[in-house]
Amino acid sequence: MKKLWYQLFKIYIQTGLFFYTKKIKISGRENIPKKGAVLFAVNHPNGLLDPLLVTTNTPRVTHYLVRAAIFKKPLVKKFLATLNLMPIYRIRDGVKELSKNTEIFNNCYEILNNQSALMIFPEGSHNRKRTIRNLSKGFTRILFGAMDKYPNLPIHIIPVGVTYQNASQYPSKVAIHYGTPILANAFYNKEALNSSIKNIKLEVSNQLEKLSVHIPFDDNYNTIFNQLNDHQVDFTEVEAVNNMVISNTFQKFRKPFNFGILFKFLFVLNSLIPWVLWKLIAKKIDEIEFLDTFRFGIGISLFPIFYVIQTLIVNNFYGSKYALLYFGVTLIIALLTSKLSSTPAE
C-alpha cells in the first residue's frame, strides 16, 4: 500500500512540475543502476524543489534525508515518512538533537542493505550560488557505516548535478545530469579513514563540478557571474557555460521572445485569488532558496482547488459542457504560460 501511495504521489508531483517548469532537461539517466544499493549525491541550490525534481526523474524508489525542522509537527512527520523522507539533525537544531542521527543512520544502513536508493545533499545546506561548495563528511559516515555493518554490500554513488536557469523566477528551465557511478567500496580503507573520506569527497566533488554550472568561489566569482548574466547565457547548457568559465571567454546567447507574456495576463486574471495569496505569502519568505518551494507548493494545491471551484460554479450556471470547456481552456492557458515564458539569467 505504501508503494502505491508513493507512486501516486510521485505522479502528482510530476504533473505539477510539468506545468510549473518551462523545461526539464535530463541526461545520464542510463547511468542509474536498475538494481542494488545506490546513493544519489546531489548539489543543493534550491530548497525542497531539488529532491522533488531528482526523485520524479529517476526510475528508482528513493529515500532521502531533509533538515529536521520540517518534522516538528507530528502529523507532518507521519505524512513525510510515508514518502520516504527522514530527518537529519544539525548543530543548529540543538546539540542534544544530534544523538537522534544515530537511529537515522542505522535506518540508512538498512535501506542500502535492502538494495534500495538513498538521496543525500553532501553540501549540507542549500545555497543559490553557482558553485559546488565543500562537501561535508556526513554522507561518507553513512557509506562507511553501511560497509562496516555489511562488508559484502556493494554501494554505488551517483553524483547528480541540478542547475536552474533562474531558481527565483517562474517558470524556470532546469537541467538534471546524472554522473558516472562510483563504487564507494573501492575508496574505503579502515586503516586510513581520513584519506578514504578525503578521496571519496574529491571524486564526488569533481563530478558535481562538471554536472552543474560551477564557478569557483574565489575573488573572481562575482566578475564571472556578472559576465555570464550580462551575456544572458542559458545556464542549463551546463557544459557550454562551464567551458566559458574555464576559458574566461563569454558568448552571448540568443534571447528568445517571451511569448508567455501573451498568456500571463489571462493566467493571472483567471487565478486572481490564489495569485494574490501567493504574493502575500512570498513577502514573508526570508530565504530565497525556499521561494520556489513555497510557490510550487501553492501551485499544486491552491490553484487546482480554485480551478475546480470555478469549474463547479460554471457548471452550476451554464452546465457541464461549458464547465469542461472552461476547465480545458484553464489548463491550456496555464501550460502555455509556463512553456512559452522566458526568464532572465541570474
The 8 nearest C-alpha neighbors of each residue, nearest first, counted from 0:
[[1, 3, 2, 4, 5, 6, 81, 7],
 [0, 2, 4, 3, 5, 81, 82, 6],
 [3, 1, 5, 4, 0, 6, 7, 60],
 [2, 4, 0, 6, 5, 1, 7, 8],
 [3, 5, 1, 7, 2, 6, 8, 0],
 [6, 4, 2, 8, 3, 7, 82, 9],
 [5, 7, 9, 3, 8, 4, 2, 10],
 [8, 6, 4, 10, 9, 5, 3, 11],
 [7, 9, 11, 5, 10, 6, 4, 12],
 [8, 10, 6, 12, 7, 11, 5, 13],
 [11, 9, 13, 7, 8, 12, 14, 6],
 [10, 12, 8, 14, 9, 13, 15, 7],
 [11, 13, 15, 9, 14, 10, 16, 8],
 [14, 12, 10, 16, 15, 11, 55, 9],
 [15, 13, 17, 11, 12, 16, 10, 18],
 [14, 16, 12, 18, 13, 17, 299, 19],
 [15, 17, 19, 13, 18, 14, 20, 12],
 [18, 16, 14, 15, 19, 20, 13, 22],
 [17, 19, 15, 16, 334, 20, 337, 14],
 [18, 20, 16, 17, 15, 170, 337, 21],
 [21, 19, 170, 22, 171, 16, 17, 18],
 [20, 22, 338, 172, 337, 170, 171, 19],
 [21, 23, 172, 20, 173, 24, 338, 171],
 [22, 24, 173, 174, 172, 25, 20, 21],
 [25, 23, 174, 175, 173, 22, 26, 235],
 [26, 24, 175, 176, 174, 23, 27, 28],
 [27, 25, 176, 28, 177, 175, 24, 174],
 [26, 28, 177, 29, 30, 176, 178, 25],
 [27, 29, 30, 26, 31, 177, 25, 57],
 [28, 30, 27, 31, 32, 26, 177, 33],
 [31, 29, 28, 27, 179, 32, 180, 177],
 [30, 32, 29, 28, 33, 157, 180, 177],
 [33, 31, 34, 30, 35, 37, 29, 180],
 [34, 32, 31, 35, 59, 58, 29, 30],
 [35, 33, 32, 114, 36, 115, 37, 59],
 [34, 36, 114, 37, 115, 32, 33, 154],
 [35, 37, 114, 111, 154, 115, 116, 155],
 [38, 36, 116, 155, 154, 156, 117, 35],
 [37, 39, 156, 117, 118, 116, 157, 40],
 [38, 40, 118, 157, 156, 158, 41, 117],
 [41, 39, 158, 119, 120, 159, 157, 38],
 [42, 40, 159, 120, 158, 160, 39, 43],
 [43, 41, 160, 120, 161, 122, 44, 159],
 [42, 44, 125, 45, 120, 41, 126, 49],
 [45, 43, 127, 126, 125, 42, 46, 288],
 [46, 44, 288, 49, 43, 48, 125, 127],
 [45, 47, 289, 288, 48, 125, 49, 292],
 [48, 46, 49, 292, 50, 51, 45, 289],
 [47, 49, 51, 46, 292, 50, 45, 52],
 [48, 50, 52, 47, 51, 45, 46, 53],
 [51, 49, 53, 52, 48, 54, 47, 118],
 [52, 50, 48, 54, 49, 53, 55, 47],
 [53, 51, 49, 50, 55, 54, 48, 56],
 [52, 54, 50, 56, 55, 51, 49, 57],
 [55, 53, 51, 56, 52, 57, 50, 61],
 [56, 54, 52, 53, 57, 13, 51, 9],
 [57, 55, 53, 54, 52, 58, 25, 13],
 [56, 58, 59, 54, 55, 53, 28, 60],
 [57, 59, 60, 56, 33, 55, 54, 31],
 [60, 58, 57, 61, 116, 33, 115, 54],
 [61, 59, 116, 58, 62, 115, 54, 57],
 [60, 62, 116, 117, 59, 54, 63, 118],
 [63, 61, 83, 117, 84, 118, 116, 60],
 [62, 64, 118, 84, 117, 119, 85, 61],
 [63, 65, 85, 86, 87, 119, 84, 118],
 [66, 64, 86, 87, 85, 67, 63, 84],
 [65, 67, 87, 86, 68, 88, 69, 64],
 [66, 68, 86, 87, 88, 70, 69, 65],
 [69, 67, 70, 66, 71, 92, 86, 88],
 [68, 70, 67, 71, 66, 72, 75, 76],
 [71, 69, 76, 67, 68, 72, 75, 86],
 [70, 72, 69, 68, 73, 76, 67, 75],
 [71, 73, 75, 74, 70, 76, 69, 77],
 [74, 72, 76, 75, 77, 71, 70, 78],
 [75, 73, 77, 76, 72, 78, 79, 70],
 [76, 74, 78, 72, 73, 77, 79, 70],
 [75, 77, 70, 73, 79, 74, 78, 72],
 [78, 76, 80, 74, 75, 79, 73, 81],
 [77, 79, 75, 81, 80, 76, 74, 82],
 [80, 78, 82, 76, 81, 84, 77, 75],
 [79, 81, 83, 77, 84, 82, 78, 76],
 [82, 80, 79, 78, 83, 77, 1, 5],
 [81, 83, 79, 80, 84, 5, 78, 62],
 [84, 82, 62, 80, 81, 63, 85, 79],
 [85, 83, 63, 80, 79, 82, 64, 62],
 [84, 86, 64, 63, 65, 83, 80, 87],
 [87, 85, 67, 65, 66, 64, 88, 70],
 [86, 88, 66, 67, 65, 64, 100, 85],
 [89, 87, 67, 97, 92, 100, 96, 86],
 [88, 90, 91, 92, 97, 87, 93, 96],
 [91, 89, 93, 92, 94, 97, 88, 96],
 [90, 92, 89, 93, 94, 88, 96, 97],
 [93, 91, 90, 89, 88, 96, 94, 68],
 [94, 92, 90, 96, 91, 95, 97, 89],
 [93, 95, 96, 90, 97, 92, 91, 89],
 [96, 94, 93, 97, 98, 99, 92, 90],
 [95, 97, 93, 94, 98, 99, 88, 92],
 [98, 96, 99, 88, 95, 94, 100, 89],
 [97, 99, 100, 96, 101, 95, 94, 102],
 [100, 98, 97, 101, 96, 102, 103, 88],
 [101, 99, 103, 98, 102, 97, 104, 88],
 [100, 102, 104, 99, 103, 98, 105, 97],
 [103, 101, 105, 100, 104, 99, 106, 98],
 [102, 104, 100, 106, 105, 101, 107, 99],
 [103, 105, 107, 101, 106, 102, 100, 141],
 [106, 104, 108, 102, 107, 103, 101, 109],
 [105, 107, 103, 109, 104, 108, 110, 102],
 [106, 108, 104, 110, 105, 109, 111, 103],
 [109, 107, 145, 105, 111, 106, 110, 112],
 [108, 110, 112, 106, 107, 111, 113, 105],
 [111, 109, 107, 113, 112, 108, 115, 106],
 [112, 110, 36, 114, 113, 115, 108, 109],
 [111, 113, 109, 114, 110, 108, 36, 152],
 [112, 114, 110, 111, 115, 109, 36, 35],
 [115, 113, 36, 35, 111, 112, 34, 110],
 [114, 116, 36, 111, 113, 110, 35, 37],
 [117, 115, 37, 61, 38, 36, 62, 60],
 [118, 116, 62, 38, 63, 61, 39, 37],
 [117, 119, 63, 39, 38, 62, 40, 61],
 [118, 120, 40, 64, 63, 121, 39, 41],
 [119, 121, 41, 122, 40, 123, 42, 43],
 [120, 122, 123, 134, 135, 119, 138, 40],
 [123, 121, 134, 120, 124, 135, 132, 133],
 [124, 122, 121, 120, 135, 134, 125, 43],
 [125, 123, 122, 126, 43, 120, 121, 44],
 [124, 126, 43, 44, 46, 45, 288, 127],
 [125, 127, 44, 128, 43, 288, 124, 45],
 [128, 126, 44, 129, 45, 288, 125, 166],
 [129, 127, 130, 126, 44, 131, 214, 216],
 [130, 128, 213, 214, 212, 127, 131, 44],
 [129, 131, 213, 214, 128, 215, 132, 216],
 [132, 130, 213, 208, 133, 207, 42, 129],
 [131, 133, 130, 122, 134, 216, 204, 42],
 [134, 132, 122, 135, 131, 204, 121, 200],
 [135, 133, 122, 121, 132, 200, 136, 123],
 [134, 136, 137, 121, 122, 123, 133, 138],
 [135, 137, 139, 138, 140, 134, 196, 121],
 [138, 136, 140, 139, 135, 141, 121, 123],
 [137, 139, 141, 140, 136, 121, 142, 119],
 [140, 138, 142, 136, 141, 137, 143, 196],
 [139, 141, 137, 143, 138, 142, 144, 136],
 [142, 140, 144, 138, 139, 143, 145, 104],
 [143, 141, 139, 145, 144, 140, 138, 146],
 [142, 144, 146, 140, 145, 141, 139, 147],
 [145, 143, 147, 141, 146, 142, 140, 148],
 [144, 146, 108, 148, 142, 143, 147, 149],
 [147, 145, 150, 143, 149, 144, 148, 142],
 [148, 146, 144, 145, 150, 149, 143, 142],
 [147, 149, 145, 146, 150, 144, 108, 143],
 [148, 150, 146, 152, 147, 151, 145, 112],
 [151, 149, 146, 147, 152, 148, 145, 153],
 [152, 150, 149, 153, 146, 148, 147, 184],
 [151, 153, 149, 150, 154, 146, 112, 36],
 [154, 152, 184, 151, 155, 36, 182, 183],
 [155, 153, 36, 37, 183, 182, 152, 184],
 [154, 156, 182, 37, 181, 183, 180, 38],
 [155, 157, 38, 181, 180, 37, 39, 158],
 [156, 158, 39, 180, 178, 40, 38, 159],
 [159, 157, 40, 178, 39, 41, 203, 207],
 [160, 158, 41, 177, 176, 40, 178, 157],
 [159, 161, 210, 211, 176, 207, 175, 42],
 [162, 160, 175, 174, 211, 42, 159, 176],
 [161, 163, 174, 211, 173, 235, 160, 212],
 [164, 162, 173, 165, 166, 172, 235, 174],
 [163, 165, 234, 172, 171, 344, 235, 173],
 [166, 164, 163, 345, 167, 168, 171, 344],
 [165, 167, 163, 168, 171, 164, 291, 45],
 [166, 168, 165, 291, 290, 169, 287, 288],
 [169, 167, 166, 165, 170, 171, 342, 291],
 [170, 168, 171, 167, 342, 20, 337, 19],
 [169, 171, 20, 21, 337, 168, 19, 340],
 [172, 170, 20, 169, 21, 165, 164, 168],
 [171, 173, 22, 21, 164, 163, 23, 20],
 [172, 174, 163, 23, 162, 235, 24, 22],
 [173, 175, 24, 235, 162, 161, 23, 25],
 [176, 174, 161, 25, 160, 24, 26, 173],
 [175, 177, 26, 160, 210, 159, 27, 25],
 [178, 176, 27, 159, 28, 158, 26, 160],
 [179, 177, 158, 157, 159, 27, 176, 180],
 [178, 180, 30, 157, 181, 177, 158, 27],
 [181, 179, 157, 156, 155, 178, 182, 30],
 [180, 182, 156, 155, 183, 179, 157, 203],
 [183, 181, 155, 184, 185, 154, 156, 180],
 [182, 184, 185, 186, 154, 155, 181, 156],
 [185, 183, 187, 186, 182, 153, 154, 146],
 [184, 186, 183, 187, 182, 188, 181, 199],
 [187, 185, 184, 183, 195, 199, 188, 198],
 [188, 186, 184, 195, 185, 189, 183, 143],
 [187, 189, 191, 190, 192, 195, 186, 194],
 [190, 188, 192, 191, 187, 195, 143, 147],
 [189, 191, 188, 192, 193, 187, 195, 194],
 [192, 190, 188, 189, 194, 193, 195, 187],
 [191, 193, 195, 189, 194, 190, 188, 196],
 [194, 192, 196, 195, 191, 197, 198, 190],
 [193, 195, 197, 196, 192, 191, 198, 188],
 [196, 194, 192, 198, 193, 187, 197, 186],
 [195, 197, 193, 194, 199, 198, 200, 192],
 [196, 198, 194, 200, 195, 199, 201, 193],
 [199, 197, 201, 195, 200, 196, 194, 202],
 [198, 200, 202, 201, 196, 197, 186, 195],
 [201, 199, 203, 197, 198, 202, 204, 196],
 [200, 202, 204, 198, 199, 203, 205, 197],
 [203, 201, 199, 205, 200, 204, 198, 206],
 [204, 202, 200, 206, 205, 201, 158, 207],
 [203, 205, 201, 207, 206, 202, 200, 208],
 [206, 204, 208, 202, 203, 207, 201, 209],
 [205, 207, 209, 203, 208, 204, 210, 202],
 [208, 206, 210, 204, 209, 205, 160, 211],
 [207, 209, 205, 213, 206, 210, 211, 131],
 [210, 208, 206, 207, 211, 205, 212, 238],
 [211, 209, 160, 207, 176, 208, 206, 159],
 [212, 210, 160, 162, 209, 208, 161, 237],
 [213, 211, 237, 241, 129, 162, 214, 240],
 [212, 214, 130, 208, 129, 131, 211, 215],
 [213, 215, 130, 129, 216, 220, 244, 212],
 [216, 214, 217, 130, 213, 220, 131, 219],
 [217, 215, 220, 214, 130, 218, 219, 132],
 [216, 218, 219, 220, 215, 221, 214, 222],
 [219, 217, 220, 216, 221, 222, 215, 223],
 [220, 218, 222, 217, 221, 223, 216, 215],
 [219, 221, 216, 223, 217, 222, 218, 224],
 [222, 220, 224, 223, 219, 225, 218, 226],
 [221, 223, 225, 219, 224, 220, 226, 218],
 [224, 222, 226, 220, 225, 221, 219, 227],
 [223, 225, 221, 227, 226, 222, 220, 228],
 [224, 226, 228, 222, 227, 223, 221, 229],
 [227, 225, 223, 229, 228, 224, 222, 230],
 [228, 226, 230, 224, 225, 229, 232, 231],
 [227, 229, 231, 225, 230, 226, 344, 345],
 [228, 230, 226, 231, 227, 225, 232, 251],
 [229, 231, 251, 227, 228, 232, 226, 252],
 [232, 230, 228, 229, 344, 252, 227, 251],
 [233, 231, 252, 230, 234, 227, 251, 228],
 [232, 234, 235, 236, 164, 231, 252, 344],
 [233, 235, 164, 236, 232, 237, 240, 163],
 [234, 236, 174, 237, 233, 164, 162, 173],
 [237, 235, 234, 239, 233, 238, 240, 174],
 [236, 238, 235, 240, 212, 239, 234, 211],
 [237, 239, 241, 240, 236, 242, 209, 212],
 [240, 238, 242, 241, 237, 236, 243, 234],
 [241, 239, 243, 237, 242, 238, 236, 244],
 [242, 240, 244, 238, 243, 239, 212, 237],
 [241, 243, 245, 239, 240, 244, 246, 238],
 [244, 242, 240, 248, 246, 241, 247, 245],
 [243, 245, 241, 247, 242, 246, 240, 214],
 [244, 246, 242, 243, 247, 241, 248, 214],
 [247, 245, 243, 248, 244, 242, 249, 241],
 [248, 246, 244, 243, 245, 249, 223, 242],
 [249, 247, 243, 246, 250, 244, 245, 242],
 [250, 248, 243, 247, 251, 227, 230, 226],
 [249, 251, 252, 230, 248, 243, 232, 227],
 [250, 252, 230, 232, 231, 253, 249, 229],
 [253, 251, 232, 231, 254, 250, 230, 233],
 [252, 254, 255, 251, 231, 232, 230, 233],
 [253, 255, 252, 256, 231, 341, 232, 251],
 [256, 254, 253, 257, 341, 258, 252, 340],
 [257, 255, 258, 254, 341, 340, 259, 339],
 [256, 258, 340, 341, 259, 260, 255, 339],
 [259, 257, 339, 260, 261, 256, 340, 262],
 [260, 258, 340, 339, 336, 261, 262, 257],
 [259, 261, 263, 262, 258, 257, 340, 264],
 [260, 262, 259, 258, 263, 264, 336, 265],
 [261, 263, 260, 259, 265, 336, 264, 266],
 [264, 262, 266, 260, 265, 336, 261, 267],
 [263, 265, 267, 266, 262, 268, 261, 260],
 [266, 264, 268, 262, 263, 267, 269, 332],
 [265, 267, 263, 269, 264, 268, 332, 333],
 [268, 266, 270, 264, 269, 271, 265, 263],
 [269, 267, 265, 271, 270, 266, 264, 263],
 [268, 270, 266, 267, 271, 265, 329, 264],
 [271, 269, 267, 268, 272, 274, 273, 266],
 [270, 272, 274, 268, 267, 273, 269, 275],
 [271, 273, 275, 274, 270, 276, 305, 269],
 [274, 272, 276, 275, 271, 270, 302, 277],
 [273, 275, 271, 277, 272, 276, 270, 278],
 [276, 274, 278, 272, 277, 273, 271, 279],
 [277, 275, 273, 279, 274, 278, 280, 272],
 [276, 278, 280, 274, 275, 279, 281, 273],
 [277, 279, 275, 281, 276, 280, 274, 282],
 [280, 278, 276, 277, 281, 282, 275, 283],
 [279, 281, 277, 282, 283, 278, 276, 284],
 [280, 282, 278, 283, 284, 279, 277, 290],
 [283, 281, 280, 279, 284, 278, 285, 277],
 [282, 284, 281, 280, 285, 279, 286, 278],
 [285, 283, 281, 282, 286, 290, 280, 287],
 [284, 286, 283, 287, 282, 289, 290, 281],
 [287, 285, 288, 289, 284, 290, 46, 283],
 [286, 288, 290, 289, 285, 167, 284, 291],
 [287, 289, 45, 46, 286, 290, 127, 126],
 [290, 288, 292, 46, 287, 291, 286, 293],
 [291, 289, 287, 292, 293, 288, 294, 167],
 [290, 292, 294, 289, 293, 295, 167, 166],
 [293, 291, 289, 295, 290, 48, 294, 47],
 [292, 294, 296, 295, 290, 291, 297, 289],
 [295, 293, 291, 297, 296, 292, 298, 290],
 [294, 296, 298, 292, 293, 297, 291, 299],
 [297, 295, 293, 298, 294, 299, 292, 300],
 [296, 298, 300, 294, 301, 295, 299, 293],
 [297, 299, 295, 296, 302, 300, 294, 301],
 [300, 298, 296, 297, 15, 295, 302, 303],
 [299, 301, 297, 298, 302, 303, 296, 304],
 [302, 300, 304, 297, 303, 305, 273, 298],
 [301, 303, 305, 298, 304, 300, 273, 306],
 [304, 302, 306, 305, 301, 300, 307, 299],
 [305, 303, 307, 301, 302, 306, 308, 300],
 [304, 306, 302, 308, 303, 307, 301, 309],
 [307, 305, 303, 309, 308, 304, 310, 302],
 [306, 308, 310, 304, 309, 305, 303, 311],
 [309, 307, 311, 305, 310, 306, 304, 312],
 [308, 310, 312, 306, 311, 307, 305, 313],
 [309, 311, 307, 313, 322, 312, 308, 306],
 [312, 310, 314, 308, 309, 313, 315, 307],
 [311, 313, 309, 315, 314, 310, 308, 316],
 [314, 312, 310, 322, 316, 315, 311, 317],
 [313, 315, 318, 322, 311, 319, 317, 312],
 [314, 316, 312, 313, 318, 317, 311, 319],
 [315, 317, 313, 314, 318, 312, 311, 322],
 [316, 318, 314, 313, 315, 321, 319, 322],
 [319, 317, 314, 320, 321, 315, 316, 322],
 [318, 320, 322, 314, 321, 323, 317, 313],
 [321, 319, 323, 322, 318, 324, 314, 317],
 [320, 322, 324, 323, 319, 318, 325, 317],
 [321, 323, 314, 319, 325, 313, 310, 324],
 [324, 322, 326, 325, 321, 320, 319, 327],
 [325, 323, 321, 327, 322, 326, 328, 320],
 [324, 326, 322, 328, 323, 327, 321, 329],
 [327, 325, 329, 323, 324, 328, 310, 322],
 [326, 328, 324, 330, 329, 325, 323, 331],
 [329, 327, 331, 325, 330, 326, 332, 324],
 [330, 328, 326, 332, 327, 331, 325, 333],
 [331, 329, 333, 327, 328, 332, 334, 326],
 [330, 332, 328, 334, 329, 333, 335, 327],
 [331, 333, 329, 335, 334, 330, 336, 266],
 [334, 332, 330, 336, 331, 335, 266, 329],
 [333, 335, 331, 337, 336, 332, 18, 338],
 [334, 336, 338, 332, 337, 339, 333, 331],
 [337, 335, 259, 333, 262, 334, 263, 339],
 [336, 338, 21, 334, 335, 170, 340, 339],
 [337, 339, 21, 335, 336, 340, 334, 22],
 [340, 338, 259, 258, 335, 337, 336, 257],
 [341, 339, 259, 257, 337, 258, 338, 336],
 [342, 340, 257, 339, 343, 255, 259, 256],
 [341, 343, 171, 344, 168, 340, 165, 170],
 [344, 342, 345, 341, 231, 165, 164, 228],
 [345, 343, 231, 228, 165, 164, 232, 342],
 [344, 165, 228, 343, 164, 166, 224, 231]]
